[in-house]
Amino acid sequence: MKKSAVIFDIDGLLINSEPLWNKAASEIFRQYGILLTEQQYALTTGLRSKEFVAHWLYEHKIPSTEYDRAEQRIIDLALTMIDKEANVMPGVEHIFQFFLQKEFKIGLATSSPVALIELIKDKLGIRHIIQASCSAQLLPLAKPHPQVYLDCAAALHTSPLACICFEDSVYGMIAAKAARMTCVVVPSADHIKLAHWGAADLKLSSLQNFGALHFNMLDPE
């Protein structure tokens, strides 16, 4: 099916927010006596904050009555940090212009809270070009479940088969492929050589590198 829509993840793809989520979590977790390594954070990258917080608080035997409170404190702190400190990833302006020129519908699909979507629309100045945005925050299941991508395609009034998705996490890639979308992955430099990216339709080191040849490969005439 000919492609007519593009859907972007947010964290780690459009902005370098992942370290700030970890920084916020570290500050709140420290108050519970929890100290995580970078490797431990990597294990839960791509999960929504609800699962991330519940996983680590459960592992450290923190009462479940603290889960929601800790999650909200992390979200509030992370959003403040992202607003002040997060940088736009290389190639973001390029990739939006590329698909605008092709008159593609443009959507956002993330496991992060709705509040982050709204923050990023304004921070990147893209509110006027985003035609649909979906968060898995309140869905029964988040990535790697495909629902958030299916919801975004529906909001764009587009078949999932007509969507190109850009992701940077394994959970996101699995979700996009489960939704039967074409998936381009842009992993972080320290994860780019991992074998599991072979499930994607295309792997890039930067959004800046995406061009006409890549597009024609994903959407042949």
Buried (B, 14 or more C-beta within 10 A) or exposed (E): EEBBBBBBBBBBBBBBBBBBBBBBBBBBBEEBEBEBEEEBBBEBBBBBBBBBBBBBBEEEEBEEEBBEEBBBBBBBBBBEBBBEEBEBBBBBBBBBEBBEEEEBBBBBBBBBBEBBBBBBBEBBEBEEBBBBBBBBBEBEEBBBBBBBBBBBBEBBEBBBEBBBBBBBBBBBBBBBBBBBBBBBBBBBEEBEEEEEBEBBBBBBEEBBEBEEEBBEEBBEE
